[in-house]
Amino acid sequence: MKKGLALLLCLCVSLGLTGCFSLSADELLALPKQPQESVQLQKQIDKQLAQNAQLISPISGVNRQAVQKVDIDGDGEEDTAIFYRVVGDKPLCAIFYHKGNGYEQMARIDGEGESVNSFAYADLDRDGGNEILIVWRVGQGALKALTVHTFRAGKMELLLSVACNGYALQDMDGDGRTELVVLRQDAAVTAEKPDAPSGVAEMYAYDGAGMPLLSQAPLSKNISSLIRLKSGQLSSGQPAVFVASQYDVNAVVTDICAVRGGTLSNITLDAETGVSQGLVRQYTTPVATDIDGDGVLEVPEPIALPPYSLNDEGTVWLVQWRAYDIWGNSRVIKTTFHNYTDKWYFEVPDNWVAGMSQLSRDTFNGLTMRRYNVSTGEKNFVFAVPRTLEDVPLDLLVISTLTGDNREELAREEGRVTVLSRQDMIVTAVKRSGAVGLFAIDEADLPAKSFWIQDEWITGELNLG
């Protein structure tokens, strides 16, 4: 240590003699100083903390930091938003600071409730600045308060305050303006008025002064809660909001809301039943996803496969992914099997799907599947063609998840094709004797039909609390 310090001092003397600069040893050994702007911002934070305020963060959504950067006045410079819990009738607030000669408070938004549920921003009035959207959690229920604010003439103004369960920001009618679609669901409505919609989607937009309600559309009757919300595009090109809701204990219904004829419409709602009937499904894991990467969101329709044998327990599901147009018409884009435990999925070949429809129902619906484990490090999924209830099905393909220490050795066994691989897992496929005729498959095509599952496909996009 002494030797190192001596060398450092020698360096300092040498530099000083050359006239380059002069620093003391203490200065050279000191910790780096914070940038001046960080010091100035910290002073503003300390000022609030001295008044018994506490720093808090939004608890959901994309922007969860206690300190956020956003341009709210349209000058091209990022302003800073900081969230606090304070003492008073309105215990929550967001304070906005402008970076000039020093950080100065430029605006403040106060809110009631237990916490800031989410924070977002978007240029709703197309002036270059960003409007602020804050969802306040006001109680233990799912219903919350959404407020929308704009910074105008040097102060923050309230544009909209509405109860909501979730919302989406999207140009719904293609006019270049971002609309706000607010979702609201109240289980009490269903109990008191069984024939009334238990949920509604409302569309708002900035009109130069405020954000009036433009139109609204009912969601399916008898939904108990909203689960997932995604913004996307229909096969006919229009923007849409895809809303998945709990319909029954084991059922989920998906409503698709889009602008048709100038107003917001639930394009999949059955007028007689009040439910998007064709979209009720029992297998609830997948959410609307652009499964083929063409920019259109497809809605999953799970299909239960018959058991491999009479002794099988549980149900194996395939998923048909349907693309919808503005009139609610749909077509199947892909059929897949998803292994959510190991996070991979397999695209069922088109000729298998055609073969399933060509075989008559007395041949046990054309396709089945079983699962079995060789060990904790090898799990197998067997696709097969059933012949009758009593017969042993004819195996088509075995897909294996290999996670054991010997996974690389197993993957090299004769007949196995590696279709997916990562550091801790190898997925292989083996073609079986039944893969001929209607159910033929080329081994070379297997890797191109195998994919890792993305977490977003399961969780969806949520501005739902």
Sine and cosine of phi, psi and omega as CSV:
sin_phi,cos_phi,sin_psi,cos_psi,sin_omega,cos_omega
0.00,0.00,-0.72,0.70,0.00,-1.00
-0.89,0.45,-0.64,0.77,0.00,-1.00
-0.89,0.45,-0.67,0.75,0.01,-1.00
-0.90,0.43,-0.64,0.77,0.00,-1.00
-0.92,0.39,-0.62,0.79,0.02,-1.00
-0.89,0.46,-0.68,0.73,0.04,-1.00
-0.89,0.46,-0.64,0.77,0.02,-1.00
-0.90,0.44,-0.67,0.75,0.02,-1.00
-0.91,0.42,-0.63,0.78,0.06,-1.00
-0.87,0.50,-0.66,0.75,0.02,-1.00
-0.89,0.46,-0.66,0.76,0.01,-1.00
-0.89,0.46,-0.69,0.72,0.00,-1.00
-0.89,0.46,-0.70,0.72,-0.01,-1.00
-0.87,0.50,-0.71,0.70,-0.01,-1.00
-0.91,0.42,-0.61,0.79,0.02,-1.00
-0.90,0.43,-0.66,0.75,0.00,-1.00
-0.91,0.41,-0.52,0.85,-0.02,-1.00
-0.98,0.21,-0.20,0.98,0.02,-1.00
0.99,0.11,0.15,0.99,-0.02,-1.00
-0.93,0.36,-0.84,0.55,0.10,-1.00
-0.28,-0.96,0.19,-0.98,0.00,-1.00
-0.74,-0.67,0.90,-0.44,0.04,-1.00
-0.77,-0.64,0.60,-0.80,0.07,-1.00
-0.97,0.25,0.31,-0.95,0.06,-1.00
-0.88,0.47,-0.61,0.80,0.01,-1.00
-0.89,0.46,-0.62,0.79,0.01,-1.00
-0.93,0.37,-0.62,0.78,0.01,-1.00
-0.94,0.35,-0.51,0.86,-0.03,-1.00
-1.00,0.02,-0.14,0.99,-0.05,-1.00
-0.94,0.33,0.44,-0.90,0.07,-1.00
-0.92,0.40,0.50,-0.86,0.03,-1.00
-0.86,0.51,0.61,-0.79,0.03,-1.00
-1.00,0.08,0.49,-0.87,0.07,-1.00
-0.93,0.36,0.52,-0.85,0.11,-0.99
-0.84,0.55,0.51,-0.86,-0.07,-1.00
-0.85,0.53,-0.63,0.78,-0.02,-1.00
-0.91,0.40,-0.53,0.85,0.05,-1.00
-0.93,0.37,-0.62,0.79,0.04,-1.00
-0.90,0.44,-0.69,0.73,0.00,-1.00
-0.90,0.43,-0.66,0.76,0.02,-1.00
-0.92,0.39,-0.62,0.78,0.02,-1.00
-0.89,0.46,-0.57,0.82,0.04,-1.00
-0.89,0.47,-0.64,0.77,0.04,-1.00
-0.90,0.43,-0.65,0.76,0.04,-1.00
-0.90,0.43,-0.70,0.72,-0.01,-1.00
-0.88,0.47,-0.56,0.83,0.02,-1.00
-0.88,0.48,-0.65,0.76,0.03,-1.00
-0.95,0.31,-0.64,0.77,-0.01,-1.00
-0.91,0.42,-0.52,0.86,0.03,-1.00
-0.92,0.38,-0.30,0.95,0.04,-1.00
-0.98,-0.18,0.45,0.89,0.05,-1.00
0.93,0.37,0.37,0.93,0.11,-0.99
-0.99,0.16,0.38,-0.92,0.06,-1.00
-0.80,-0.60,0.65,-0.76,0.11,-0.99
-0.94,0.33,0.71,-0.71,0.06,-1.00
-0.72,-0.69,0.22,-0.98,0.02,-1.00
-0.79,-0.61,0.52,-0.85,0.17,-0.98
-0.85,0.53,0.61,-0.79,-0.13,-0.99
-1.00,-0.06,-0.14,0.99,0.03,-1.00
-0.51,-0.86,0.00,-1.00,-0.04,-1.00
1.00,0.09,-0.10,-1.00,-0.05,-1.00
-0.98,0.19,-0.64,0.77,-0.10,-0.99
-0.99,-0.11,1.00,-0.09,-0.11,-0.99
-0.92,-0.39,0.14,0.99,0.00,-1.00
-0.99,0.17,0.48,-0.88,0.07,-1.00
-0.94,0.35,-0.46,0.89,0.02,-1.00
-0.89,-0.45,0.85,-0.53,-0.07,-1.00
-0.87,-0.49,0.54,-0.84,0.08,-1.00
-0.95,-0.32,0.82,-0.57,0.00,-1.00
-0.35,-0.94,0.67,-0.74,0.05,-1.00
-1.00,0.09,0.95,-0.32,-0.05,-1.00
-0.98,-0.20,-0.25,0.97,-0.04,-1.00
-0.95,-0.32,0.01,1.00,0.10,-0.99
0.97,0.25,0.33,0.94,0.00,-1.00
-1.00,-0.01,0.05,1.00,0.01,-1.00
1.00,0.06,-0.11,0.99,0.02,-1.00
-0.97,-0.26,0.66,-0.75,0.01,-1.00
-0.95,0.30,0.77,-0.64,0.16,-0.99
-1.00,-0.07,0.14,-0.99,-0.06,-1.00
-0.86,-0.50,0.78,-0.63,0.08,-1.00
-0.94,-0.35,0.74,-0.67,0.01,-1.00
-0.77,-0.63,0.69,-0.72,-0.07,-1.00
-0.97,-0.23,0.68,-0.73,-0.02,-1.00
-0.72,-0.70,0.43,-0.90,0.29,-0.96
-0.97,-0.25,0.81,-0.59,-0.13,-0.99
-0.83,-0.56,0.13,-0.99,0.06,-1.00
-1.00,-0.04,0.78,-0.63,0.02,-1.00
0.51,-0.86,-0.05,-1.00,-0.02,-1.00
-0.91,0.41,-0.55,0.84,0.07,-1.00
-0.93,-0.37,0.99,-0.12,-0.21,-0.98
-0.98,0.18,-0.03,1.00,-0.02,-1.00
-0.86,-0.51,0.56,-0.83,0.05,-1.00
-0.40,-0.92,0.40,-0.92,0.15,-0.99
-0.85,-0.52,0.83,-0.55,0.00,-1.00
-0.93,-0.36,0.72,-0.69,-0.06,-1.00
-0.94,-0.33,0.72,-0.70,-0.04,-1.00
-0.87,-0.50,0.64,-0.77,0.06,-1.00
-0.96,-0.26,0.72,-0.70,0.00,-1.00
-1.00,0.00,0.98,-0.21,0.09,-1.00
-0.91,-0.41,-0.85,-0.52,0.13,-0.99
-0.92,0.39,-0.47,0.88,0.10,-1.00
-0.40,-0.92,0.27,-0.96,-0.02,-1.00
-0.93,0.36,0.81,-0.58,0.01,-1.00
-0.83,-0.56,0.61,-0.79,0.04,-1.00
-0.94,0.35,0.79,-0.61,-0.01,-1.00
-0.93,-0.38,-0.44,0.90,-0.03,-1.00
-0.31,-0.95,0.30,-0.95,0.01,-1.00
-0.54,-0.84,0.66,-0.75,0.09,-1.00
-0.85,-0.52,0.83,-0.55,0.03,-1.00
-0.97,-0.26,0.58,-0.82,-0.03,-1.00
-0.59,-0.81,0.43,-0.90,0.06,-1.00
-0.99,-0.10,0.35,-0.94,0.09,-1.00
0.80,-0.60,-0.14,-0.99,-0.06,-1.00
-1.00,-0.03,-0.49,0.87,-0.06,-1.00
-0.28,-0.96,0.29,-0.96,0.17,-0.99
-0.99,0.11,0.92,-0.40,-0.08,-1.00
-0.97,0.25,-0.71,0.70,0.02,-1.00
-0.40,-0.92,0.35,-0.94,-0.02,-1.00
-0.69,-0.72,0.74,-0.67,0.02,-1.00
-0.53,-0.85,0.21,-0.98,0.02,-1.00
-0.50,-0.87,0.49,-0.87,0.01,-1.00
-0.31,-0.95,0.49,-0.87,0.03,-1.00
-1.00,0.09,1.00,0.03,-0.06,-1.00
-0.99,0.14,-0.42,0.91,-0.01,-1.00
-0.98,-0.22,0.05,1.00,0.09,-1.00
0.85,0.53,0.66,0.75,0.03,-1.00
-0.96,-0.30,0.07,1.00,-0.01,-1.00
0.99,-0.14,-0.40,0.92,0.08,-1.00
-1.00,-0.02,0.03,-1.00,-0.03,-1.00
-0.90,-0.44,0.73,-0.69,0.19,-0.98
-0.98,0.21,0.46,-0.89,-0.08,-1.00
-0.95,-0.32,0.76,-0.65,0.05,-1.00
-0.88,-0.47,0.85,-0.52,0.01,-1.00
-0.81,-0.58,0.77,-0.64,0.12,-0.99
-0.98,-0.22,0.82,-0.57,-0.02,-1.00
-0.97,-0.26,0.80,-0.60,0.08,-1.00
-0.99,0.12,0.90,-0.43,-0.13,-0.99
-0.97,-0.23,-0.13,0.99,0.01,-1.00
-0.21,-0.98,-0.21,-0.98,-0.04,-1.00
-0.99,0.12,-0.25,0.97,-0.02,-1.00
-0.97,0.24,0.04,-1.00,-0.03,-1.00
-0.98,0.19,-0.39,0.92,-0.05,-1.00
-0.97,0.24,0.71,-0.70,-0.06,-1.00
-0.76,-0.65,-0.01,-1.00,0.04,-1.00
-0.92,-0.39,0.79,-0.61,0.07,-1.00
-0.95,-0.32,0.80,-0.61,0.11,-0.99
-0.85,-0.52,0.62,-0.79,0.01,-1.00
-0.86,-0.51,0.75,-0.66,-0.11,-0.99
-0.77,-0.64,0.45,-0.89,0.10,-0.99
-0.72,-0.70,0.55,-0.83,0.03,-1.00
-0.99,-0.10,0.91,-0.40,-0.10,-0.99
-0.63,-0.78,0.72,-0.69,0.04,-1.00
0.81,0.59,0.64,0.77,0.10,-0.99
0.99,0.16,0.15,0.99,0.03,-1.00
-0.56,-0.83,0.34,-0.94,-0.02,-1.00
-1.00,0.02,0.79,-0.62,-0.01,-1.00
-0.90,-0.44,0.56,-0.83,0.05,-1.00
-1.00,0.08,0.83,-0.56,0.04,-1.00
-0.99,-0.12,-0.55,0.84,-0.11,-0.99
-0.38,-0.93,0.63,-0.77,0.14,-0.99
-0.67,-0.74,0.86,-0.51,-0.10,-0.99
-0.48,-0.88,0.53,-0.85,0.10,-1.00
-0.96,0.28,0.59,-0.80,-0.02,-1.00
-0.40,-0.92,0.37,-0.93,0.20,-0.98
-0.97,-0.25,-0.35,0.94,0.00,-1.00
-0.03,-1.00,0.21,-0.98,0.00,-1.00
-0.45,-0.89,0.28,-0.96,0.07,-1.00
-0.70,-0.71,0.58,-0.81,0.09,-1.00
-0.93,-0.36,0.86,-0.51,-0.05,-1.00
-0.25,-0.97,0.52,-0.85,0.15,-0.99
-0.97,0.23,1.00,-0.10,-0.14,-0.99
-0.98,0.21,-0.47,0.88,-0.09,-1.00
-0.92,-0.39,0.11,0.99,0.09,-1.00
0.96,0.28,0.35,0.94,-0.03,-1.00
-1.00,-0.10,0.11,0.99,0.00,-1.00
1.00,0.05,-0.07,1.00,0.01,-1.00
-0.97,-0.22,0.67,-0.74,0.02,-1.00
-0.99,0.14,0.84,-0.55,0.09,-1.00
-1.00,-0.09,0.38,-0.92,0.07,-1.00
-0.94,-0.34,0.87,-0.49,0.06,-1.00
-0.96,-0.27,0.90,-0.44,-0.04,-1.00
-0.98,-0.22,0.74,-0.67,0.04,-1.00
-0.96,-0.30,0.71,-0.70,0.01,-1.00
-0.67,-0.75,0.74,-0.68,0.01,-1.00
-0.70,-0.71,0.70,-0.71,-0.02,-1.00
-0.71,-0.70,0.95,-0.33,-0.04,-1.00
-0.88,0.47,-0.46,0.89,-0.01,-1.00
-0.90,0.43,-0.50,0.87,0.02,-1.00
-0.88,0.48,-0.66,0.75,-0.01,-1.00
-0.90,0.44,-0.65,0.76,-0.04,-1.00
-0.94,0.34,-0.62,0.79,-0.05,-1.00
-0.99,0.11,-0.58,0.81,-0.04,-1.00
-0.73,-0.68,1.00,0.09,-0.09,-1.00
-0.84,0.54,-0.46,0.89,-0.05,-1.00
-1.00,0.01,-0.06,1.00,-0.04,-1.00
-1.00,-0.01,0.44,-0.90,0.08,-1.00
-0.89,0.46,0.62,-0.78,0.02,-1.00
-0.99,-0.11,0.11,0.99,0.05,-1.00
-0.38,-0.92,0.38,-0.93,-0.02,-1.00
-0.56,-0.83,0.54,-0.84,0.14,-0.99
-0.93,-0.36,0.79,-0.62,-0.03,-1.00
-0.87,-0.49,0.65,-0.76,-0.02,-1.00
-0.92,-0.40,0.81,-0.59,0.01,-1.00
-0.86,-0.51,0.42,-0.91,0.08,-1.00
-0.44,-0.90,0.46,-0.89,0.02,-1.00
-0.95,0.30,0.73,-0.69,-0.07,-1.00
-0.88,-0.47,0.24,0.97,-0.03,-1.00
0.96,-0.28,-0.36,0.93,0.01,-1.00
-0.75,-0.66,-0.67,0.74,-0.02,-1.00
-0.54,-0.84,-0.35,-0.94,0.02,-1.00
-0.78,-0.62,0.99,0.13,-0.01,-1.00
-0.96,0.28,0.36,-0.93,0.12,-0.99
-0.96,0.29,0.84,-0.54,-0.01,-1.00
-1.00,0.03,-0.74,0.68,0.01,-1.00
-0.23,-0.97,0.19,-0.98,0.00,-1.00
-0.56,-0.83,0.34,-0.94,-0.02,-1.00
-0.65,-0.76,0.64,-0.77,0.02,-1.00
-0.97,0.26,0.54,-0.84,0.20,-0.98
-1.00,-0.03,0.11,-0.99,-0.03,-1.00
-0.85,0.53,0.59,-0.81,0.07,-1.00
-0.92,0.38,0.44,-0.90,0.16,-0.99
0.93,0.37,0.30,0.95,0.12,-0.99
-0.97,0.25,0.59,-0.81,-0.05,-1.00
-0.99,-0.17,-0.40,0.92,0.03,-1.00
-0.25,-0.97,0.44,-0.90,0.10,-0.99
-1.00,0.04,0.70,-0.71,-0.08,-1.00
-0.95,-0.31,-0.81,0.59,-0.11,-0.99
-0.68,-0.73,0.53,-0.85,0.03,-1.00
-0.67,-0.74,0.78,-0.63,0.05,-1.00
-0.66,-0.75,0.63,-0.78,0.12,-0.99
-0.99,-0.14,0.62,-0.79,-0.02,-1.00
-0.23,-0.97,-0.33,-0.94,-0.07,-1.00
-0.80,-0.60,0.59,-0.80,0.07,-1.00
-0.99,0.13,0.25,-0.97,0.00,-1.00
-0.91,0.40,-0.37,0.93,0.04,-1.00
-1.00,0.01,0.07,1.00,0.15,-0.99
0.98,-0.21,-0.23,0.97,-0.07,-1.00
-0.99,0.14,0.53,-0.85,0.13,-0.99
-0.93,0.37,0.44,-0.90,0.00,-1.00
-0.42,-0.91,0.33,-0.94,0.10,-0.99
-0.90,-0.43,0.80,-0.60,-0.05,-1.00
-0.97,-0.26,0.88,-0.47,-0.11,-0.99
-0.89,-0.46,0.91,-0.42,0.06,-1.00
-0.99,-0.16,0.77,-0.64,-0.05,-1.00
-0.76,-0.65,0.48,-0.88,0.10,-0.99
-0.95,0.30,0.82,-0.57,-0.07,-1.00
-0.96,-0.28,-0.62,0.78,0.02,-1.00
-0.54,-0.84,-0.04,-1.00,-0.03,-1.00
-0.83,0.56,-0.68,0.73,-0.05,-1.00
-0.89,-0.46,0.35,0.94,-0.09,-1.00
-0.77,-0.63,0.53,-0.85,0.06,-1.00
-0.78,-0.62,0.64,-0.77,0.07,-1.00
-0.87,-0.50,0.65,-0.76,0.02,-1.00
-0.93,-0.37,0.86,-0.51,0.12,-0.99
-0.99,-0.16,0.65,-0.76,0.04,-1.00
-0.89,-0.46,0.88,-0.47,-0.04,-1.00
-0.94,-0.33,0.77,-0.64,0.00,-1.00
-0.52,-0.85,0.28,-0.96,0.04,-1.00
-1.00,0.08,0.86,-0.51,0.03,-1.00
-0.72,-0.69,0.80,-0.59,-0.06,-1.00
0.91,0.42,0.46,0.89,0.06,-1.00
1.00,0.05,-0.09,1.00,-0.01,-1.00
-0.78,-0.63,0.38,-0.93,0.03,-1.00
-0.94,0.33,0.76,-0.65,-0.04,-1.00
-0.71,-0.70,0.56,-0.83,0.17,-0.98
-1.00,0.03,0.99,-0.16,-0.20,-0.98
-0.97,0.25,-0.18,0.98,-0.01,-1.00
-0.95,-0.32,0.06,1.00,-0.07,-1.00
-0.97,0.24,0.75,-0.66,0.08,-1.00
-0.99,0.15,0.86,-0.51,-0.08,-1.00
-0.90,0.44,-0.51,0.86,-0.04,-1.00
-0.99,0.17,-0.68,0.73,-0.08,-1.00
-1.00,-0.04,-0.36,0.93,-0.07,-1.00
0.97,0.25,0.26,0.97,-0.03,-1.00
-0.75,-0.67,0.61,-0.79,0.13,-0.99
-0.95,0.30,0.97,0.24,-0.26,-0.96
-0.87,0.49,-0.67,0.74,-0.05,-1.00
-0.92,0.38,-0.18,0.98,-0.08,-1.00
-0.95,-0.30,0.12,0.99,0.08,-1.00
-0.95,0.30,0.75,-0.66,-0.05,-1.00
-0.62,-0.78,0.44,-0.90,-0.07,-1.00
-1.00,-0.06,-0.50,0.87,-0.08,-1.00
-1.00,-0.07,0.94,-0.35,-0.34,-0.94
-0.97,-0.23,0.06,1.00,-0.12,-0.99
-0.94,0.35,-0.78,0.63,-0.08,-1.00
-0.95,0.30,0.43,-0.90,0.12,-0.99
-0.84,-0.55,0.18,-0.98,0.00,-1.00
-0.81,0.59,0.74,-0.68,-0.14,-0.99
-0.54,-0.84,0.54,-0.84,0.16,-0.99
-0.99,0.15,0.99,0.13,-0.18,-0.98
-0.94,0.34,-0.43,0.90,-0.04,-1.00
-0.93,-0.37,0.10,0.99,0.10,-0.99
0.94,0.33,0.42,0.91,-0.02,-1.00
-0.99,-0.15,0.11,0.99,0.01,-1.00
1.00,-0.01,-0.08,1.00,-0.01,-1.00
-0.97,-0.26,0.72,-0.70,0.06,-1.00
-0.98,0.18,0.76,-0.65,0.08,-1.00
-0.97,-0.25,0.58,-0.82,-0.02,-1.00
-0.99,-0.16,0.77,-0.64,-0.01,-1.00
-0.97,0.23,0.72,-0.69,0.09,-1.00
-0.83,-0.55,0.99,-0.13,-0.04,-1.00
-0.92,0.40,0.64,-0.77,0.02,-1.00
-0.85,-0.53,0.86,-0.52,0.00,-1.00
-0.97,0.23,0.76,-0.64,0.08,-1.00
-1.00,0.03,0.53,-0.85,0.07,-1.00
-0.92,0.38,0.38,-0.92,-0.01,-1.00
-0.91,0.41,0.50,-0.86,0.04,-1.00
-0.92,0.40,-0.59,0.81,0.05,-1.00
-0.57,-0.82,0.18,-0.98,-0.03,-1.00
-0.92,0.39,-0.31,0.95,-0.04,-1.00
-1.00,-0.03,-0.08,1.00,-0.04,-1.00
-0.92,0.39,0.62,-0.78,0.09,-1.00
-0.89,-0.45,0.53,-0.85,-0.03,-1.00
1.00,0.10,0.21,-0.98,-0.05,-1.00
-0.87,-0.50,0.68,-0.73,0.11,-0.99
-0.98,-0.21,0.67,-0.74,-0.10,-1.00
-0.87,-0.50,0.62,-0.78,0.32,-0.95
-0.98,-0.21,0.28,-0.96,0.04,-1.00
-0.82,-0.57,0.84,-0.54,0.16,-0.99
-1.00,-0.08,0.80,-0.60,-0.02,-1.00
-0.99,-0.15,0.89,-0.46,-0.09,-1.00
-0.95,-0.30,0.73,-0.69,0.12,-0.99
-0.99,-0.15,0.72,-0.70,-0.05,-1.00
-0.93,-0.36,0.56,-0.83,0.10,-0.99
-0.98,-0.19,0.00,-1.00,-0.11,-0.99
-0.90,0.44,-0.34,0.94,-0.01,-1.00
-0.99,-0.10,0.09,1.00,0.03,-1.00
1.00,0.08,0.10,0.99,0.07,-1.00
-0.98,0.18,0.54,-0.84,-0.07,-1.00
-0.71,-0.71,0.35,-0.94,0.15,-0.99
-0.58,-0.81,0.52,-0.86,-0.03,-1.00
-0.98,0.22,0.79,-0.62,0.00,-1.00
-0.99,-0.11,-0.71,0.71,0.01,-1.00
-0.53,-0.85,0.35,-0.93,0.15,-0.99
-0.82,-0.57,0.75,-0.66,-0.12,-0.99
-0.71,-0.71,0.36,-0.93,0.23,-0.97
-0.90,-0.43,0.75,-0.66,-0.06,-1.00
-0.91,-0.41,0.81,-0.58,0.14,-0.99
-0.97,-0.23,1.00,-0.05,-0.09,-1.00
-0.96,0.27,-0.39,0.92,0.03,-1.00
-0.90,0.43,-0.72,0.69,-0.03,-1.00
-0.99,-0.15,-0.01,1.00,0.11,-0.99
0.89,0.46,0.73,0.69,0.19,-0.98
-0.69,-0.73,0.37,-0.93,0.10,-1.00
-0.65,-0.76,0.37,-0.93,-0.06,-1.00
-0.85,-0.53,0.77,-0.64,0.05,-1.00
-1.00,0.10,0.89,-0.45,-0.02,-1.00
-0.92,0.40,0.79,-0.61,-0.03,-1.00
-0.84,0.55,0.57,-0.82,-0.01,-1.00
-0.86,0.51,-0.58,0.81,-0.02,-1.00
-0.94,0.33,-0.45,0.89,0.12,-0.99
-0.92,0.40,-0.68,0.73,0.02,-1.00
-0.89,0.47,-0.69,0.72,0.05,-1.00
-0.90,0.44,-0.64,0.77,0.02,-1.00
-0.90,0.44,-0.60,0.80,0.04,-1.00
-0.87,0.49,-0.64,0.77,-0.04,-1.00
-0.98,0.22,-0.42,0.91,-0.03,-1.00
-0.98,0.18,-0.53,0.85,0.02,-1.00
-0.95,0.30,0.62,-0.79,-0.03,-1.00
-0.97,0.25,0.30,-0.95,-0.07,-1.00
-0.91,0.40,-0.42,0.91,0.00,-1.00
-0.97,0.25,-0.01,1.00,0.14,-0.99
-0.99,-0.16,0.38,0.92,0.16,-0.99
0.94,0.34,0.61,0.80,0.18,-0.98
0.95,0.32,0.14,0.99,0.25,-0.97
1.00,-0.02,-0.42,0.91,-0.01,-1.00
-0.41,-0.91,0.61,-0.79,0.06,-1.00
-0.59,-0.81,-0.03,-1.00,-0.06,-1.00
-0.33,-0.94,0.50,-0.87,0.14,-0.99
-0.67,-0.74,0.35,-0.94,0.02,-1.00
-0.82,-0.58,0.65,-0.76,0.10,-1.00
-0.46,-0.89,0.47,-0.88,-0.02,-1.00
-0.94,-0.34,0.79,-0.62,0.12,-0.99
-0.98,0.21,-0.63,0.78,0.04,-1.00
-0.36,-0.93,-0.04,-1.00,0.04,-1.00
-0.91,0.41,-0.34,0.94,-0.03,-1.00
-0.98,-0.21,0.10,0.99,0.02,-1.00
-0.58,-0.81,0.92,-0.38,0.05,-1.00
-0.90,-0.44,0.69,-0.72,-0.09,-1.00
-0.86,-0.51,0.61,-0.80,0.01,-1.00
-0.80,-0.60,0.90,-0.44,-0.16,-0.99
-0.94,-0.35,0.90,-0.43,0.15,-0.99
-1.00,0.06,0.65,-0.76,-0.06,-1.00
-0.49,-0.87,0.29,-0.96,0.09,-1.00
-0.96,-0.28,0.91,-0.42,0.05,-1.00
-0.98,0.22,0.53,-0.85,-0.01,-1.00
-0.96,-0.29,-0.80,0.61,0.15,-0.99
-0.59,-0.81,0.13,-0.99,0.01,-1.00
-0.86,0.52,-0.55,0.83,-0.09,-1.00
-1.00,0.04,-0.45,0.89,-0.08,-1.00
-0.96,0.28,0.41,-0.91,0.16,-0.99
-0.98,0.21,0.81,-0.59,-0.01,-1.00
-0.88,0.47,0.36,-0.93,0.01,-1.00
-0.99,-0.13,0.90,-0.44,-0.08,-1.00
-0.94,0.34,0.66,-0.76,0.02,-1.00
-0.96,-0.27,-0.72,0.70,-0.15,-0.99
-0.41,-0.91,0.64,-0.77,0.09,-1.00
-0.88,-0.47,0.87,-0.50,0.09,-1.00
-0.96,-0.28,0.78,-0.63,-0.09,-1.00
-0.87,-0.50,0.68,-0.73,0.16,-0.99
-0.99,-0.17,0.88,-0.47,-0.05,-1.00
-0.93,-0.38,0.86,-0.51,-0.02,-1.00
-0.77,-0.63,-0.08,1.00,-0.03,-1.00
-0.96,0.29,0.14,-0.99,0.01,-1.00
-0.89,0.46,-0.41,0.91,-0.02,-1.00
-0.99,-0.12,0.34,0.94,-0.11,-0.99
-0.88,0.48,-0.61,0.79,-0.01,-1.00
-0.93,0.38,-0.60,0.80,0.04,-1.00
-0.91,0.41,-0.70,0.72,0.01,-1.00
-0.90,0.43,-0.61,0.79,-0.04,-1.00
-0.90,0.43,-0.37,0.93,-0.02,-1.00
-1.00,-0.01,-0.01,1.00,0.01,-1.00
-0.88,0.48,0.51,-0.86,-0.04,-1.00
-0.85,0.52,0.72,-0.70,0.03,-1.00
1.00,-0.07,-0.37,0.93,-0.02,-1.00
-0.98,0.18,0.68,-0.73,0.10,-0.99
-0.90,-0.44,0.84,-0.55,0.06,-1.00
-0.96,0.27,0.86,-0.51,-0.04,-1.00
-0.96,-0.28,-0.45,0.89,0.05,-1.00
-0.55,-0.83,0.51,-0.86,0.01,-1.00
-0.44,-0.90,0.68,-0.73,0.17,-0.99
-0.60,-0.80,-0.03,-1.00,-0.16,-0.99
-0.87,0.50,-0.61,0.79,-0.11,-0.99
-0.95,-0.30,0.05,1.00,-0.11,-0.99
-0.42,-0.91,0.62,-0.78,0.14,-0.99
-0.81,-0.58,0.72,-0.69,0.06,-1.00
-0.93,-0.37,0.81,-0.58,-0.01,-1.00
-0.85,-0.53,0.29,-0.96,0.05,-1.00
-0.71,-0.71,0.60,-0.80,0.03,-1.00
-0.78,-0.63,0.84,-0.54,0.04,-1.00
-0.97,0.25,0.70,-0.72,0.00,-1.00
-0.93,-0.35,0.10,-1.00,-0.17,-0.99
-0.91,0.41,-0.40,0.92,-0.04,-1.00
-0.97,0.23,-0.15,0.99,-0.07,-1.00
-0.99,0.16,0.91,0.42,0.03,-1.00
-0.67,-0.74,0.19,-0.98,0.06,-1.00
0.87,0.49,-0.80,-0.60,-0.01,-1.00
-0.87,0.49,-0.45,0.90,-0.10,-1.00
-0.92,-0.40,0.48,0.88,0.04,-1.00
-0.93,0.38,0.48,-0.88,0.08,-1.00
-0.50,-0.87,0.63,-0.78,0.02,-1.00
-1.00,-0.03,0.80,-0.59,-0.01,-1.00
-0.84,0.55,-0.54,0.84,-0.02,-1.00
-0.91,0.41,-0.35,0.94,-0.02,-1.00
-1.00,0.07,-0.21,0.98,-0.14,-0.99
-0.89,0.46,-0.71,0.70,0.02,-1.00
-0.87,0.49,-0.57,0.82,-0.02,-1.00
-0.95,0.30,-0.20,0.98,0.01,-1.00
-0.96,-0.29,0.18,0.98,-0.04,-1.00
-0.87,-0.49,0.71,-0.71,-0.12,-0.99
-0.59,-0.81,0.48,-0.87,0.18,-0.98
-0.98,0.18,0.60,-0.80,0.06,-1.00
-0.99,0.13,0.75,-0.66,0.08,-1.00
-1.00,0.05,0.66,-0.76,-0.05,-1.00
-0.85,0.52,-0.56,0.83,-0.03,-1.00
-0.88,0.47,-0.46,0.89,0.00,-1.00
-0.92,0.39,-0.43,0.90,0.01,-1.00
-1.00,0.06,-0.73,0.68,-0.14,-0.99
-0.99,0.11,-0.45,0.89,-0.03,-1.00
0.98,0.21,-0.04,-1.00,0.05,-1.00
-0.97,-0.25,0.86,-0.52,-0.11,-0.99
-0.82,-0.57,0.83,-0.56,0.43,-0.90
-0.95,-0.31,0.60,0.80,0.10,-0.99
-0.97,-0.24,0.68,-0.73,0.01,-1.00
-0.99,0.13,0.00,0.00,0.00,0.00
